[in-house]
Amino acid sequence: FHLLGRTGFVPDDTEQAALVAQSLVRHPNALDRCVRDFRRALLGWFTRLPWGVGLATIRACGLIALGMKQSGVMSAGNGAAMRAAIVGTFFADRPDDRVRFGQALAEVTHRDPRAVEGALYVAELAAACVNSPVGTPAEACQAIARPIVTHPELGAAIDRARDLALRGASSREAAQACGTTGFVVHTVPFATFGLLRHGDDNQPLNALTEMIGEGGDTDSIGAILGAWLG
């Protein structure tokens, strides 16, 4: 949690989620204006040399700087999914807008179908958590979100993670089976495992510590899982 002595820093995942939140607040009913606002904010953020920016986001920011209308690159990294939960909570009662805005904001940096669907799934699961009564099992919320994923590779990975969680597998076993790299097909399923395995314990910090303890793309795992737990 510390980088320089006793000084800690929020990761790029958190900062990008905040940028998305600001753009949504400014333009909650105008998709094109919201996307343009986020593109400008992302470029401004990038010029301040933030910590830990992914390669796809670097390339996308370069395209934004060049004035390219299509800035998203064909990458299946975590950059879109890690900031997507705020879209789900913001549009928790507007499912059509949740998908429209979620896809457009994801494609600012990532156009690979797995990355886009990973972001939509993160948003859908966040919305399901918001809309469910207190005490609803995490398993039920995840089941609501699952149909948004149609890509066979990502869908199979999420289902595998769900099966591991429901049979009580350890975090180490899940990390080995799902993967913990910056690949969206690894991170989103592994975060799903964390929610289903530990999300009903009412101990969010313990759940986060358990999951990021397995290494890999820990900031994205923590950002996605932490949003769902919240």
N, C-alpha and C positions, 0 to 999 in steps of 0.2 A: 504493500500500500504506500510505500515511500520510495521516492526516486533519488532525491538529493538530501542526504541527512534525514531530518525529520519532516521534510517537505513532500507532500503528496500532490499528485496532479490527476484531474479527471482525464479519461482517455478520449480519443477522437470520436468514439462511439457516442459518448455522452454529449460532446460538443455538437455533433451533427444532429442528434435528436433535438437539442435545444434550437438549432437553426430551423429545423422542420417545424417545430412548435411555433416559432415566431412567424414563419411564413403562413402557417395555417390561421393564426390569429389575425394576421393582417388581411388575408384574402380567403375567408372560410367558404365563400360561395362562388369563387371565380377560379376555376382550375388553371387556366393558362397564366393568369396573373400570379397565382401562388407558385407555380413552377418557375416562372421567370424570377420571382423574388428569391426563391431558394437557390437558384443558379447564381444570382448575384451575391447572395450571402455566403454561399459555399466558396466562391472564388475569393471573396474578401478574407474569409477565414483562412484559406489556403496560403494567401500571400503573407500571413503572419507566422508561417512556418510552424504549424502545430505538431504535436508529438504523434508518432506512430501511424502516419497516413498510409493506406494501402496503395499498391501500384495502380490498380484500376481507378481509384479516386484521383491520383496524381495525373493520370492520362486524361481523365474526364475534365479536370480543372484546366488542363492545358487546352483542350478543345473549346471549353467555355471562353477562355481568354482570347482564343482566335476568332471568336464570334460564331462558332459552328452551332447550328440549331440542334443537331443531334450530338449530344456530348457523351452519352452512355457508351461503354465499350462492351465487347463480348467477353465478359468475365463472370465466373460463377463464384466470386468471392463473397465475403460477408457484408460488404459496405452498404448494401441496400437494406438487408435484414436487420442489421444492428441498430438502425435508427427508426424502424418501422412501427414499433409498438405505440408510439405517440399518435400515429395516424389512426390506429384502432381505437384508442381511448377517446380521441377528439371526435371521431365519427361513430361512436358506439351505437347511436340511434339512427344512423344514416348509412345503411349497408351498401347502397349503390355508390354513394360518394366515397365510402371507405375503399372500395375497389378501384374507382376511377382515379382518385387522388393517390392511392397507394401505388398503383402501377406507374403513373406519370412521375411521381417523385422518385421511385426506385430507378426508373430509366434515365434519370439525370446522370447517373454514374454507371449503372449496370443494365445491360440488355439481354444477357443470357437468360433464357426462360427459367432456369433453376434459381437464379438469383432473384428474379422478379417474383416467382411463386413463393420463394422462401420469405420474401418481405411481406407478401400478401398474407401468408400463413401466420407470421408473427403478429400482424395487425389483427387478423381475425381472432386469434386466440386471446389477444389483449381485450378485444371487444367482448368476447364471450365471458371473460373473467369479470369485466365491468358489469355486464348485463345479468349475471347470475346472482341469485340470493346468497347472502353470507352463509357459509357452510357447504356450498355446493362442492362436491369432489372435483379435484383438478381433472380427473379422468373424463368427467362429463363435459367440462369446458373444452378440453382438447378434441373430443369427439365432434363438437359443433364446428370447430375450425378445420378439421381434417379435409372435408370435401373441396376446399378451395385449391388443394394441390392436385394437379392432374399429371404432372411430369412423372413418369414411372420410376426414374432413379431416385428422385427426392421423396416421392411417396413411399417407396419400399423402405428407404432408410428411416423415415419417420415411424412407419409401422413396426420396424424392427426395434427401434428405441422404445416404443410403447410396450411391446411384448416383454422386453427386458425389465422395464420398470414394474410391470404388473406381476411379474414372477419374482420380484424382490432381488434382482441382480445387484451386485456391488457397483460402485462408481468406477472402480478400476476395470471391471469386466465390461461395463458399458463404454468406457473410453476406448478400450481395445476394439470393441465391436463396431462402434459408431465412428471413431476418429475424433480428433479435437483440433484439427488444423484450421486455417483460414478459408477452407472450402465450405460453401454453404451447405452442401450435402453432408458434411460432418457436423458443423456447429449447430445448425437448427435442430437436427434430431437429438444431438447430445443435450442441448438445452431442454428439449421436450422430455427426455429421460429425467432430467433434474426436477422438472416441475411435477411429473407424475410420481416420481419416487419420493420426493421430499416436500412437495408443495402443500400437502395437507397437515404438515407438522406444526404450523404456526411459528416456525423458527427460521425466518428468511435468511438471516445472516449465516446461520449454520448451514443452510442449504447451499448458499453461494460459496462459502468457504470450502465445503465438501467438493463442489463441482470444479471450481477453478484450481483446486489442489491437484487435479489430474493434468494440469499443464496445457500446452497448446495455445490457441488463440483465446487466452483467458479473459481479455477485456470484452470481446464480443460475446463469449459465453455468459459472462457476468451481466452485460448490458441487456441481453435478451431475456435471460432467466430472471434477472432482477426486476425488469419491467412487468413480467407476468406475475411474479410473486407480489409486487406492489399492488 
